[in-house]
Amino acid sequence: MRVAITNPSTWPRVRRGVERFLNELAEFLAARGHEVTVISCKPGKTETRRERGFTTVCHRRMYHPALARAGFLEFHAFAGTALAALLNKRYDVVHCCTFTDAFAASMARRVTNVPYVFWVNGLPPRVRYIRTLTLRGAIFRRSIRYADEVVALSRYMHDDFADRFGRGGEVIPVPVDTVRFRLNAQRDLSRPIILCAAALDDERKGGTLLMRAFDRVKDSSPTAILQIACKLTPEKQAELMQHVSPKWREDVHLIGDGKLEDLPGVFGRAAVSVLPSLWEAFGMVILESMSTGTPVVGTRDGGIPELINNPRVGRVFDPGPTQTPQPTNLDGLVQALLEGIELSRSEDTSLACRAHAEQYSWSVVGPRFEAIYEEIIARRSGRKPQT
């Protein structure tokens, strides 16, 4: 198959879960013998590169940051870029990662008859806390309703789609690279590391609550260390540190986002990792942590409880009232972190976490994407899909 994967940004210029996923998907499909092109954009002139068996085309970004003041975001401008690229070259199927390129694929399909999958990686927040241009969901709604197939990352997302649009779609979790994220049985539990790899510059990820909780955890586990593995501005670092007592601040390690090849070791050395966020559609870091044998603490919200669904692999806590864009249940997070540290001391925990993550490996989940592509191609062409 000739597969196009569309997204406004790609790795490594933007280091988020979506960009990681689309690169791994492209690599998986290429290894299976498919011709894969990632269509994206970036500042500066158009750039084409080929690596790991697939091609990435980063078109010149048609956007200026000043437009953000009116709520017009960078990924909104990608619709025109994606439409031009999909009309310029013929593919067998298009895998879209945002509603703007899904809308572009629906328009291109009128000319090319090429089907598209809308892989939805996030939901609108329950509390609006960022300025964004909105047409009351008209484009998102169209992208869902007219897609040849919709893929939701979790049952949480599926049910939301079913309620709002009458179409839940297929539920396919984000696969985890269990080869790269290997089991690590060696941890220094005398100085247990609490790891957070969430993007704490986003309020809903719970950075403020996490800092306050660490302050309390130190009363019961004074040797604990908090590692923050994400990119933060100096201003955001200072803001977060204000919530930690001066005597504990040297035990908060801001290690940045680092290199992709370093992440397995970062996860593997932790006693417990934590994702204290609201409205999380899935949470790749949960499975990457478990794949290395590290248990996870997360909120009982969004798609997180679907992954931390066994007390042998982690703990969930109620986020508290969700009228604000960030979790507030301090006692709940503190208790969950302390239990997570204790869980890491059990000899069975690492193997239980690894076994849980292996259910989501690329070898298990990846072929489901191929099956959907083949089905919608056959449906669009009027023939029976291959079995």
N, C-alpha and C positions, 0 to 999 in steps of 0.2 A: 504493500500500500504506500501511496504518497501522502504523508501526513503533515499538515501544517499545525503548529501549536502557536497560538497568538496570546500575547500579554504585553502591556505597556512597558514593562521593564524586565530585565533579565540579570542573572548572576554573571559576574560578581559586582556589577555597578550597584545593584540593589540587593541587599542580603536579608531577605525575608523567607518565610516558609514557602510561599508561592513560587518564588524564583528557584529555590532549591528543588521543589517538586518538579517543575517543568523541565529542568535540566536532567533530572534523574529519569523522568518519563521519556524524554528524547533519547537518552542513552539506552534505556531498556528497549525501546522500540527499534532503534538502530541495530542493537545486538541481535534482535529477532529477524533482521533482514529487511526492515522497512526503510523507505527513503523519508527522512524527517527534516523539516525545516522549521526553526523557531523564528517567528516574526515579531520584532519588538522595535523599540526606538530609544534614542539617547541624544544628549546634546552633541552638537558638532556634526560633521559629515557622516554619511551612511557608511557603515562598516560591515563587512562580511567575513566571518571566520568559520573554519571547519575544524572540529575537534571531537574526539570520542565517538566518531562515526556519524555525526549529524552536523547540519549547517545552521548557523545563527546569523540572521540578517537584522542588524540594528539600524533602522532608518533614522534619518535626521528628525529630531523632535521638533514638532511645530507647536511650540508653547513658550510662554514667558511667565515667570513666577508672579509678576504683577497681577495676572489674571486670577490668582488665588484670592485676592481681596474681594472679588465678586462671587466667590464660591465656585469658579471654574477651575477644576483640578487637572493635574497633568494627565491622568488616565482618561479624562473626558476627550481630550484632543486626539487620542489614539484611534478613535473611530474612523476618521478620514484616512489615516495612514494604513490601517488594517484593510479597509475597503479597497484602496488602490492596489495593495500587495496581493490580495486575493483575486482581483480581476486580472492582474498582470500575469499570473502563473496558475495553471490548473493543478489542483490536488484531488485526491480521492475523498478526503475527509478533513474537516477542520476541528481542532480542539481549542475552544475558547475559554479563557481564564477570567474575563471580566464581562460585565454586561455591555460595555461599549464595543468591544471587538465581537461579541456575540451578535449585537445589532448589525455591525458591519457584515458579518458572515451571512445574516439573514437577507441583507440587501444583495450581496454578491450572489447568493444562491439563485436569485431570480434570473441571473444571466448564465451562471455556470452549472446550475443544478447540483452543486456540491453540498452534501449534507454537513451539518455541524453539531457538535456536542457542546453544550454549555456546562462547564465544570464550575460550579458555584462554590467559591472558597470562603464566603463571608456573608453575613446578614446585616441589614441596617440595625444600628444600635437602638435599644429601647428608649434611651435618653439621648436626644441630639445634643452633642457637645462640641462639634466642629462645624465650621461654616462650609457649606457645600451647595452648589447649584442643584435645584431639584425640580423635576417635572411631575412631582407626586408619584414617582415610581413608574411612569409610563414606559420608559425605554426598558427598564428592568423587567417589567411585566411582559412586554412584547418579546424580549429575549427568551424568557422562560416558556411562554405559550407557543412560540413558533419554532423552538429548537427541535431538531430531529430526535434528540435525547437530552435529558437533564440529568446531571450527576450530582448528588448531594454527598457530602463527606460523612454525614452522621444521620442517625434517625431523628435527632433534634432538628436538623435542617430540613429533612424530608417532610416532617410533620408541619413545619412552618410554611413550606411551599404549598402543601396540600390545603392548609387553611386559607392561605391568601390567594392562591392562583388555581386551586383545584387540580394541581399536578405536582406530585411529590418527587417523581423521577426515580432513578436507580440510586441505591446507597452503596457507594464504594469508598472505603476508608483510604486515607493517604498511606501508601506503602512506606515501610521503613527499610533502609539499606542495612540489613543485618550482617552483611559482609564487612562493610566499613565500620559499623558500630558493633564491635566485638565485645564478648563477655569479658569483664575485668573482675577478677576475684580478689584483687589486692587493694584494700583501702585502709587509710590510717584512721581508724575509728577512735583513737585517743584524741584526735582533733577533727571531729566530724565536720565535713563541708556540707553546707546547705547551698545548693546551686540554683540560681535563677537565670535562665537563658531567654526570658521573655523580653520584648521591646518595651522597657519601662518608661520610655518617653511618651507612651500612650497611657493616659489616665486609667483606662479600663483594665490595664494589665496588673494593677494593684501594687505599684511600687511603694507608695506611701504606707500602705498597710503592712507590707512585707518588712520595711525598715522598723516600724514600730513593733512588729511581732518579734523580730530578731533581738531587739532590746530586751524584751521579756524572756525570750528563750535563754539568753545568757545568764539569767538568774538561776536557772535549773541546770543548764549545760554550759558552764563558763568557758570551756575550751572550744566551743563551736566557732566555725568560721562561715561567713556569708560571702559567696562569690557571685558577682553580677557579670554575666557574660553577654553583654550587648553594648552597642555604641551609644554613648550619652554625651550630650554637650556639657561643657564645664558648668553651665548654669543649672542644668538638671542634676548633675552630680551633687552640687552644693545644696540644692533644694532637698534631695533625698537624704543627704547626710544629716540635715537638721533634725531628723526624726530618730537619730541614734545618739545615745548618751556619749559624751566625749571619751569616757573611759573605754568604750567598746569600738570606737570608730576605726582603730587600727586593725580590727578583725573583720572589717568589711573590705573586700578586695574587688576593685573595679578592673576587671581584666580585659574589657573590650570584647568585640565580636571575634577577633582573631582570624585564623585561617580555618577553612573547612576541614582540612586534614587533622587539625588539632582538636576538633570537637569531641570525637570519641574518647580521647584521653581525659578531657575536661569532665564529661559525663561520668566516665568510669571511675574517676577518683572521688566523686562525691558520695557522701553517705545517703543523701536524699536530695532530690530536685523538687522545685516548686513552681507551679503555674497558678498564681492567685488571681486569675482574671475573670471578667464578666463577659457573657455573650460569645464565648469561644466556640467557633464552629467545630473545631477538631482539636488541634494541639499536637503538631509533629514532635515537639520536644518531649512529650510524654513517652511516646514509643521509642524515641532515640535513647532516652534515659533508661527505660526498661531493657532495651536491647543490650546495654552494657552491664545490666544486672543491678541498676540503681532504682530503688522505689521512688514513687512520686506522690507529692501532695498537691491537690487541686481543689478548686471550688466545686460545689455541687450545683453547677449551673452550665447551661449550654450543652455541648457535646462531651465535656470532660468526664462526667460519670459513666459514659459508655465505655471509656478506655480504662478508667480506674474503677473497675467493677468487681474487684476481688480484694479483700483485706490483706491478702498475702503480698500484694504488689504496691500498695499505697493507701493513702487516706484522702477522703474528701471532707470538706467542711462547708457549712452554709455561708454564703457570702454576706448575709445580712440584707437589710432593705435595699432594693435596687432602683430607688428613685433618683439616685446619683450615679454618675458614670464610673464609679469605682467601688470595690468591695469595702465593707466596714466592720466585719465581725472579727475583732482583734482576738478575743478569747478563743474563738473557733480555730483560727489559723495557728495560734501559739500551741494549742493542744495537739493539732494535727502534725505540726513540725516535730514536737517532742516525741509523739508516737512514731513518726517516720524515722527519726534517729534511732529509736529503740528497735524498730523493725529491721533496720540495716544491720543490726548486730546478730540477727538470726542466721544460722548457716544455710537455711533453706531459701532465704529471700532472693539471693542473686539468681539462682536457677529458676525460681518461680517467675521472676521478672523476665528473664530471657525467654522462657517457654511462652509466656504471654505475648511478647513482642513478635515471636516467630510466626504467629498467626497472621501477622500483617506484613510479612516480607514481600519483596517484589516478585519472588517466584510464585507466591500464593496469590497475590492481589493483581499483579501486573497483567496477566492474561485476560482479566475481566475487561480491561480497557480495549484490548484487541477485539474481543468478542462483540462489544458494543459498536465499535467502528464497522466491523464486518456486517453486523445486522442492519445498521442504518444505511450503509452503502447499498446493500441488497434491496432494502425496502425502497430506496429512492430510485433504483434502476429497475425495479419490478421483478427481480429474480430471487430465488431462495438463497439464504445465507449458507456458507460452507459450514459443515459440522466437523 
